[in-house]
Amino acid sequence: MSERARPWLDPDRADTAEPERRPRPRKRPDEWVLAVLYRLRPAARGPGLAARLATRDVMRRAGRLERLDDAALADLVRAQAPALLRRGIQGRAARIAAAGVREMTRRKLGLVHHPVQITGGLALARGRIVEMATGEGKTITALIPAVLVALTGTPVHLVTVNPYLARRDRETLGPVLEAFGFSVGLVIEDTPPAERPARHDSDIVFTTNSDVAFDYLRDRIAQGRHRSALSALADRALAGGRMDRPRILPRGLGFALVDEVDSILIDEAQTPLIITAEKGEAGWAEAQEALLALAATLEEGRHYRLERRARSVRLLDPAEDILAGVRPPVAALVPLGARREALEQALAALHLYLRDEHYILTGDKIAIVDEFTGRVMPDRQWQRGLHQMIEAKERLDRSGPRETLAQITYQAFFSRYLWFAGMTGTAAEAGRELRLMHGRRVLRLPTHARPRRRVRRAWLYGASDARWRAVVAEARARLAQGRPVLIGTRSVAASEEIERRLRAAGLAPVVLNARQDGDEARIIAEAGQAGRLTVATNMAGRGTDIPVPAEVEAQGGLHVILTEFHGSARIDRQLLGRTGRQGQRGSAVAIVSLEDALFVEMVPAALRLVRALTGGRRGRLPGPLAELLRNLAQARSERQGRRRRRETVRRAERQETTLGFRPDNI
């Protein structure tokens, strides 16, 4: 039996006290060969014959289990553990256990796994990325891999994107998991530190990506030199078997099932999770204000260039001459390189990071807004003094310079699990990257019911103002039909602009953006009611169902309006996927403008050509132009994103190779 069928026997398992994997650095020639091979293959495939036969067998076996009582059913499932340990999560034992999960779910939740969910669950247990259309029931699909993996004694983390979903899934799925005798824990942002070790010690833990990753970093800091298995054994021997040192993750990184996996491994791949400590050097506030004042006097093109796509600044020679004459107010800025970086951060704070787009003000603090989800990231800070520069720009109390104690990216973190799997509604577009960078194949599942969503051709306008007028008119027309309308925007500022215009037109929208994300679940749960008008940033309740009553579906269902294309086609598909779920009726349309950031930043030459051909018209333009510009802009944006993510991984690998050991801060 191949060890690949039993990932807990991974030969790259790190020499630590708890399960964890040490990924091997990829060689550049290997990457080139794999990239060519993956380009010749489909990025995502549907289930093959073997998967379909396994699903039928599970369905057949599940029907025979109805005569067993709960205790006998649980005993039958747990009896498969030895076979799963010997042969891996496959074969007859896996199918029997999956059938037991299906039957127990029916009893405890009143829900029955349909064939697509069984196929997906079996694939997830083997470490696949599974694409399931929005509304296909990813929540109960997760039960199959959770139980199958937990039977092997491997720690299981069910990872979601926000605390609400983690708590909801714990409450929903807990009765099924507990019926099989598994202990279940919940670790989210409001979990007290003193309770975290015990909860992490559960067989199956519901948590968020940020909580589990930050706990991992805190654990690395707390363990220090005691991290290796040998040190742990020595400590136990010296302490007479007692372990008094701090523990956060007692059971290590075994198996992770990551919901919305593309958001975490692709969209957030370049954003490191960092634990910092404040440095006490005085004079930094005055230094930042002086540098901001200097930056405000410099001219773009003469003193510096802005790389808006990469969101970076490059100083030119005249600025270097000015900088050389600056008297540094703090010792840390004495080196010219330190002053250069600080001035670049000041320019970036002034020109590249915008309020209500990249961050919002919450009281007297800055809260970063995730550009891909629209959610606030309250525990995050920008690095290398940028955060403090933006605080100075906004005239807020300074948080002081900070030093990094530990950091890691999601790419590096999840690669340290013995194995992981993921679910999402939009993986096909990123299929090759997920295979190349993470070794995970994408299985694209068909929908359980025939889709009935109607997506109309995009409307393109020459000016943003004309686009907003069209959005208001379209929303009013659909509301008059008794249908609910969901309007999606890219930023907080855009959501508030369309809210103002809708109210001026006599409509009453409900707004969901980073300022109201605490009410996300409630707002989204009501977004499908007749006559409901909801404006949402990218979050749009991702992971949360939008119930649509029968009388609303009879009128055409939920209508979604996308007001600006995103840098990734996946994000657009996520928003459009909010309507027409589970075979229901629904419709969607994109209403965009030539002044949108994606077009301006990604395809300026094509934009100039379109304006020349259309004579600078500000009204509605031919629809095919929108698709042409979208395809060009998104292709370029996604190429740049892939390049930056590859470089992030290579930079971490170079640092590890240079140091000769695996440091805790990468």
JOSULDA-V42114 format. One record per backbone hydrogen bond with DSSP energy under -1.0 kcal/mol. CO is the residue of the C=O (numbers start at 1). NH is the residue of the N-H. E is the energy in kcal/mol with one decimal. If there is no record, write none. Layout:
co: (CO;CO)
nh: (NH;NH)
e: (E;E)
This chain:
co: (2;3;5;6;7;10;12;14;19;20;27;28;29;30;31;32;33;34;35;36;45;48;49;50;51;52;53;54;55;56;57;58;59;61;62;65;69;70;71;72;73;74;75;77;78;80;81;82;83;84;88;91;92;93;94;95;96;97;98;99;100;101;102;103;104;105;105;114;115;116;117;118;119;120;121;123;124;128;129;130;131;133;137;138;140;141;142;143;144;145;146;147;149;149;150;155;156;157;158;159;160;162;163;164;165;166;167;168;169;170;173;174;175;177;178;183;185;188;192;195;196;199;203;204;205;206;207;208;209;210;211;212;213;214;215;216;217;218;219;220;223;224;227;228;229;230;231;232;233;234;235;236;237;239;249;253;254;255;256;257;258;260;261;262;262;263;268;273;275;275;277;283;284;285;286;287;288;289;290;291;292;294;295;299;303;304;305;306;307;307;312;314;316;317;318;319;320;323;330;331;335;336;337;338;339;340;341;342;343;344;345;346;347;348;348;354;354;354;356;358;359;360;362;365;367;368;370;375;377;383;385;386;387;388;389;390;391;392;401;403;406;408;409;410;411;413;414;416;419;421;422;423;424;428;430;431;432;433;434;434;435;441;442;443;454;459;460;461;463;464;465;466;467;468;469;470;471;472;473;474;475;476;478;479;484;485;486;487;488;491;492;493;494;495;496;497;498;499;500;501;502;503;510;512;513;516;517;519;520;521;522;524;526;529;532;533;534;535;536;537;539;541;549;550;552;553;558;559;560;561;562;568;569;570;571;572;573;575;576;581;586;587;588;589;590;592;593;596;597;598;599;603;604;605;606;607;608;609;610;611;614;618;619;622;623;623;624;625;626;627;628;629;630;631;632;633;634;635;636;637;638;639;640;641;642;643;644;645;646;647;648;649;650;651;652;653;654;655;656)
nh: (5;6;89;9;10;13;22;16;253;14;31;32;33;34;35;36;37;38;39;40;444;52;53;54;55;56;57;58;59;60;61;62;63;64;65;68;73;74;75;76;77;78;79;80;81;84;85;86;87;88;90;95;96;97;98;99;100;101;102;103;104;105;106;107;108;109;111;118;119;120;121;122;123;124;125;128;127;422;443;424;445;136;141;142;143;144;146;147;148;149;150;151;152;154;153;255;205;257;207;259;209;166;167;168;169;170;171;172;173;174;177;178;179;182;181;204;206;191;195;199;200;202;156;185;158;187;160;212;213;214;215;216;217;218;219;220;221;222;223;224;226;227;17;232;233;234;235;236;237;238;239;241;240;242;252;418;419;157;421;159;423;264;265;266;267;268;271;408;405;406;403;287;288;289;290;291;292;293;294;295;296;297;298;303;316;301;314;308;311;312;307;305;320;321;322;323;324;326;333;334;339;340;341;342;343;344;345;346;347;348;349;350;351;352;353;357;358;359;493;369;356;367;365;362;360;377;374;370;380;386;389;390;391;392;393;394;396;395;279;277;275;273;413;414;415;416;417;21;256;258;130;261;132;431;434;435;436;437;438;440;439;129;45;131;588;592;621;594;467;468;469;470;471;472;473;474;475;476;477;478;479;480;483;482;559;534;561;536;563;495;496;497;498;499;500;501;502;503;504;505;507;506;535;537;516;519;520;523;524;525;526;527;529;532;485;510;487;512;489;540;542;544;553;554;557;556;587;486;589;488;591;572;573;574;575;576;577;578;579;584;454;560;456;562;459;461;596;600;601;602;603;607;608;609;610;611;612;613;614;616;617;463;462;625;626;627;628;629;630;631;632;633;634;635;636;637;638;639;640;641;642;643;644;645;646;647;648;649;650;651;652;653;654;655;656;657;658;659;660)
e: (-1.4;-1.4;-1.1;-2.4;-1.8;-1.6;-2.9;-2.0;-3.3;-2.3;-1.9;-2.1;-2.3;-2.7;-2.7;-2.0;-2.4;-3.0;-1.6;-1.2;-3.4;-2.0;-2.6;-2.3;-2.1;-2.1;-2.1;-2.1;-2.4;-2.4;-2.7;-2.6;-1.5;-1.0;-1.2;-1.5;-2.5;-2.5;-2.3;-2.3;-2.0;-2.5;-1.8;-1.6;-1.6;-2.2;-2.3;-2.1;-2.9;-1.7;-2.0;-1.8;-2.6;-2.4;-2.3;-2.1;-2.1;-2.1;-2.2;-2.2;-2.6;-2.4;-1.8;-1.7;-2.6;-2.6;-1.0;-1.7;-2.6;-2.3;-2.5;-2.4;-1.8;-2.4;-1.8;-1.5;-1.9;-1.6;-3.2;-1.7;-2.4;-1.9;-1.2;-1.6;-1.1;-1.0;-2.0;-2.4;-2.4;-2.5;-2.0;-1.9;-1.5;-1.1;-1.8;-2.6;-2.6;-2.8;-2.3;-3.3;-1.6;-1.9;-2.7;-2.7;-2.9;-2.1;-2.4;-2.5;-3.0;-1.7;-1.9;-2.9;-1.3;-1.8;-1.5;-2.0;-3.0;-2.2;-1.5;-2.0;-2.9;-1.6;-1.8;-2.5;-3.1;-2.6;-2.4;-2.3;-1.7;-2.5;-2.3;-1.7;-2.0;-2.8;-2.3;-2.1;-2.3;-2.8;-2.6;-1.9;-2.6;-1.1;-1.5;-2.2;-2.4;-2.3;-2.6;-2.2;-2.2;-2.5;-2.1;-4.2;-1.1;-1.2;-1.1;-1.3;-1.7;-2.6;-2.6;-2.6;-2.4;-1.3;-2.9;-1.8;-1.7;-1.5;-1.0;-1.9;-3.2;-1.6;-2.9;-1.9;-2.7;-2.1;-2.1;-2.3;-2.5;-2.2;-2.2;-2.9;-2.1;-1.2;-1.0;-3.1;-2.9;-3.3;-2.4;-1.0;-1.2;-1.7;-3.1;-2.4;-1.8;-2.2;-1.7;-2.8;-2.0;-1.6;-1.5;-1.9;-1.8;-2.6;-2.3;-2.1;-2.4;-2.4;-2.2;-1.9;-2.4;-2.3;-2.6;-1.8;-2.4;-2.6;-1.2;-1.5;-2.8;-1.1;-2.3;-2.2;-3.5;-2.6;-1.2;-2.6;-2.3;-3.1;-2.8;-3.3;-1.6;-2.2;-1.8;-2.2;-2.1;-2.2;-2.4;-2.1;-2.8;-1.2;-3.0;-2.3;-3.1;-3.4;-2.7;-2.5;-1.1;-1.7;-1.1;-3.4;-1.2;-2.7;-3.1;-2.0;-2.3;-1.6;-2.6;-1.8;-2.7;-3.0;-1.2;-1.7;-1.2;-2.7;-1.9;-2.9;-2.1;-2.8;-3.4;-2.3;-1.6;-2.3;-1.8;-1.9;-2.2;-2.2;-2.2;-2.6;-2.6;-2.4;-2.1;-2.0;-2.4;-1.8;-1.6;-2.0;-2.2;-2.8;-2.8;-3.1;-2.1;-2.0;-2.1;-1.9;-2.3;-1.6;-2.0;-1.9;-2.6;-2.4;-1.9;-1.2;-2.6;-1.6;-2.9;-1.9;-1.4;-2.1;-1.2;-2.7;-2.6;-2.3;-1.2;-1.2;-1.5;-2.0;-2.9;-2.5;-3.2;-3.4;-2.4;-1.2;-2.6;-3.2;-2.2;-2.0;-2.3;-1.7;-2.0;-2.7;-2.0;-2.9;-3.0;-1.2;-2.2;-2.1;-1.8;-2.5;-1.7;-1.8;-1.3;-2.0;-2.4;-2.2;-2.8;-2.4;-3.1;-1.9;-1.7;-2.2;-2.8;-2.0;-1.7;-2.2;-2.2;-2.0;-2.4;-2.4;-2.1;-2.5;-2.0;-2.2;-1.0;-1.4;-2.1;-1.2;-1.4;-1.1;-2.2;-2.7;-2.5;-2.6;-2.2;-2.8;-3.0;-1.9;-1.9;-2.7;-2.8;-1.9;-2.2;-2.3;-2.5;-2.2;-2.4;-2.4;-2.5;-2.1;-2.0;-1.9;-2.5;-2.6;-1.8;-2.3;-2.8;-2.2;-2.1;-2.5;-2.7;-2.1;-1.2)
